[in-house]
Amino acid sequence: MDIKRITSAILGIPLVIIILTFGNTYVVDIFLTAVALLSMQEYFNAVQKECKPIRWIGYLACFSIVGIHILPQYVSNQTMMSIAMLIVPILLLISFAQIIITNMKTNFKDVSYTIFGIVYIITCIGFLSMIRGMENGRILVWFAIIAAWGTDTFAYLIGKRFGKHKFSRVSPKKSIEGCIAGVIGAVILILIYTMAINSIWDLKYAYFPIIGITILLSIIGQVGDFAASSIKRYVNVKDYSNLIPGHGGMLDRIDSLMFLAPFAYVFFTFI
């Protein structure tokens, strides 16, 4: 298992670094759209034991990520705000129209699971695109990624070796020791990253606010990890898929990052 995890990281991390650091806005948005499509597929496959998700609506919604940086070039900010406010009502309209058209072959439960998946996956991944589009977004996006994956890595390594006190029945393998180690590990990695970018690019990111933000993001990310586990436990699956050897599916790999991305965006707007 450890060898598979390491191998997947060695092969996958350079690709992510290249795309998020050197890719232009459109390349990043296309990449994140692909991630969203894979994640949506995994989510629908998991919950299909409980319902019949409206797959075409979920997949179509994934392409909204591509429009995050395209539409603002052609419409006003007020129009963009109106579009954003109408997204959920439009999804509800289309979903309930399908209930009528299919004469109840699609039902309220199917709509509920579908809308939740769209909000859960598209909204959260969309905030990664928004972070990447900010000033210094190429740098800021890595604060979010390091906070999430640093937490996961330290929580896994320390929890597996020293974890004795179970944290929650939601995810029995996770320990209190691992959760604490995840926060500490994320802070250490973020401080190293901050010192590096301040030195290399002559930036002035203050360390104490960064430490506070990292602690919050690490905790939020771990809640996201537990949230994904609660869904899997409810539908009785171990992993969302076997797409990434040693890690499970795309959703298994980005569950904590998705959860903390909206909060990271808000935090970054203040710093």
C-alpha positions in Angstrom: 0.0 0.0 0.0 2.7 2.5 0.9 4.7 1.7 -2.3 1.5 2.3 -4.4 0.9 5.6 -2.6 4.5 6.8 -3.1 4.5 5.7 -6.8 1.2 7.5 -7.4 2.5 10.7 -5.7 5.8 10.6 -7.7 3.9 10.3 -11.0 1.0 12.6 -10.2 2.4 15.5 -8.3 4.8 16.7 -11.1 1.8 16.8 -13.5 -0.3 18.9 -11.0 2.7 21.2 -10.4 3.3 21.8 -14.1 -0.4 22.5 -14.8 -1.2 24.7 -11.8 2.1 26.6 -11.9 2.8 27.0 -15.5 -0.5 26.5 -17.3 -2.5 29.6 -18.3 -6.0 30.3 -16.9 -7.8 28.2 -19.5 -5.5 25.2 -19.2 -6.1 25.2 -15.4 -9.9 25.5 -15.8 -10.0 22.7 -18.4 -7.8 20.5 -16.0 -10.2 21.3 -13.1 -13.2 20.5 -15.2 -11.7 17.1 -16.0 -11.1 16.6 -12.3 -14.7 17.6 -11.6 -16.0 15.1 -14.2 -14.0 12.3 -12.7 -15.2 13.2 -9.2 -18.8 13.5 -10.4 -18.6 10.1 -12.0 -17.2 8.5 -8.8 -19.9 10.2 -6.7 -22.8 9.0 -8.9 -21.4 5.5 -9.0 -21.3 5.5 -5.2 -24.8 6.8 -4.6 -26.5 4.8 -7.4 -27.1 2.1 -4.7 -29.5 4.6 -3.1 -31.0 6.5 -6.0 -30.9 7.0 -9.8 -28.8 10.2 -10.1 -29.5 12.5 -13.0 -26.1 12.0 -14.5 -26.4 14.3 -17.6 -27.2 17.3 -15.4 -24.2 16.6 -13.1 -21.8 16.1 -16.0 -23.1 19.2 -17.8 -22.7 21.3 -14.6 -19.0 20.4 -14.5 -18.4 22.5 -17.6 -19.5 25.6 -15.7 -15.9 25.7 -14.3 -14.6 26.5 -17.7 -16.9 29.6 -17.7 -15.5 31.0 -14.5 -12.9 33.1 -16.3 -14.5 33.2 -19.8 -17.9 34.8 -19.1 -16.6 37.8 -17.1 -14.8 39.0 -20.3 -18.2 39.3 -22.1 -20.7 40.3 -19.4 -20.8 42.9 -16.7 -20.2 42.1 -13.0 -23.9 42.7 -12.3 -24.9 40.1 -15.0 -22.4 37.6 -13.6 -23.9 38.1 -10.1 -27.4 37.4 -11.5 -26.1 34.3 -13.3 -24.5 33.0 -10.1 -27.7 33.6 -8.1 -29.8 31.7 -10.7 -27.6 28.6 -10.9 -29.3 26.6 -8.2 -32.8 27.7 -9.2 -32.1 26.7 -12.8 -30.7 23.3 -11.7 -33.9 22.8 -9.6 -36.1 23.8 -12.5 -34.4 21.4 -14.9 -34.3 18.5 -12.3 -38.0 18.8 -11.4 -38.9 19.2 -15.1 -37.3 15.8 -15.6 -39.5 14.4 -12.9 -42.5 15.6 -14.9 -41.3 14.5 -18.3 -40.3 11.0 -17.1 -43.7 10.6 -15.3 -42.0 10.1 -11.9 -39.4 7.6 -13.1 -37.0 10.2 -11.8 -38.1 11.2 -8.3 -37.4 13.7 -5.5 -34.7 11.4 -4.0 -32.8 11.3 -7.3 -33.0 15.1 -7.6 -31.8 15.6 -4.0 -28.7 13.4 -4.4 -27.9 15.0 -7.8 -28.2 18.6 -6.6 -26.1 17.8 -3.5 -23.4 16.2 -5.7 -23.3 19.3 -7.9 -23.0 21.7 -5.0 -20.5 19.5 -3.2 -18.2 18.9 -6.1 -18.6 21.8 -8.6 -18.8 24.6 -6.1 -15.8 23.5 -4.1 -13.6 22.7 -7.1 -14.7 26.0 -8.7 -13.2 27.9 -5.8 -9.8 26.3 -6.7 -10.1 28.0 -10.1 -11.0 31.3 -8.5 -8.0 31.1 -6.2 -5.8 30.4 -9.2 -7.2 33.4 -11.0 -6.4 35.8 -8.1 -3.4 38.1 -8.0 -0.4 35.8 -7.2 -2.8 32.9 -7.8 0.0 30.6 -8.9 1.5 31.0 -5.5 -1.7 31.2 -3.4 -3.2 28.0 -4.8 -0.3 26.0 -3.3 -1.1 27.3 0.2 -4.5 25.5 -0.1 -3.0 22.4 -1.7 -0.1 22.1 0.8 -2.5 22.7 3.7 -4.7 19.9 2.5 -2.2 17.3 1.3 0.3 18.1 4.1 -2.5 17.4 6.6 -3.4 14.2 4.9 0.2 13.0 4.7 1.2 13.7 8.3 -2.1 12.5 9.7 -1.7 9.2 7.8 2.0 8.6 8.7 1.8 9.6 12.4 -1.7 8.1 12.9 -0.7 4.8 11.4 2.4 4.6 13.6 1.3 6.2 16.8 -2.4 6.5 16.7 -4.1 4.9 19.7 -7.2 7.1 20.4 -9.9 6.8 17.7 -11.4 10.1 16.7 -14.8 9.1 15.3 -16.9 6.2 14.2 -17.3 8.0 10.9 -13.7 6.9 10.0 -12.5 4.3 12.5 -8.9 4.3 11.2 -8.4 8.0 11.9 -6.9 8.8 15.4 -6.7 11.9 17.5 -2.9 11.7 17.3 -3.1 11.6 13.5 -5.4 14.6 13.4 -3.2 16.7 15.6 -0.1 15.6 13.6 -1.9 16.7 10.4 -2.3 20.2 11.7 1.3 20.5 12.9 2.7 19.0 9.8 0.6 21.3 7.6 1.9 24.4 9.5 5.5 23.2 9.2 5.2 22.7 5.4 3.4 26.0 4.9 6.0 27.9 6.9 8.8 26.4 4.8 6.8 27.3 1.6 6.2 30.8 2.9 9.9 31.4 3.7 10.8 30.0 0.3 8.4 32.3 -1.7 9.2 35.3 0.4 12.9 34.8 -0.3 12.7 33.8 -4.0 10.1 36.4 -5.1 10.7 39.0 -2.5 7.2 38.8 -1.1 6.0 40.0 2.3 3.6 37.3 3.5 3.4 37.6 7.3 4.1 34.4 9.1 1.6 34.7 12.0 -1.5 35.2 9.9 -0.3 32.4 7.7 0.0 30.1 10.7 -3.5 30.9 11.9 -5.0 30.4 8.4 -3.2 27.1 8.0 -4.5 25.8 11.3 -8.0 26.7 10.3 -7.6 25.2 6.8 -6.1 22.0 8.2 -9.1 21.6 10.5 -11.6 22.4 7.8 -9.8 20.0 5.4 -10.1 17.2 8.0 -13.8 17.9 8.4 -14.0 17.5 4.6 -12.2 14.2 4.9 -14.7 13.0 7.5 -17.5 14.3 5.3 -16.4 12.1 2.4 -16.0 9.2 4.7 -19.5 9.7 6.0 -20.9 9.5 2.5 -18.9 6.3 1.7 -20.0 4.7 5.0 -23.6 5.5 4.2 -23.5 3.9 0.7 -21.2 1.2 2.0 -18.1 1.7 -0.3 -14.5 1.6 0.8 -13.1 4.0 -1.9 -14.8 6.0 -4.5 -12.8 4.1 -7.2 -9.4 2.6 -7.8 -8.3 5.4 -10.2 -5.2 6.3 -8.2 -3.4 3.2 -6.8 -2.9 3.5 -3.1 -5.2 6.4 -2.7 -8.5 5.3 -4.2 -10.4 7.6 -6.4 -10.2 11.2 -7.4 -12.7 12.2 -4.7 -10.6 10.2 -2.1 -7.6 12.3 -3.1 -9.2 15.8 -3.1 -11.9 15.5 -0.5 -10.2 17.7 2.1 -8.9 20.1 -0.6 -12.4 20.6 -2.0 -13.8 21.4 1.5 -11.2 24.0 2.4 -10.9 25.7 -1.0 -13.9 28.1 -0.5 -12.6 29.1 2.9 -9.1 29.5 1.6 -10.4 31.9 -1.1 -12.1 34.0 1.5 -9.0 34.1 3.7 -6.8 35.0 0.8 -9.0 38.0 -0.2 -8.2 39.5 3.2 -4.4 39.0 3.1 
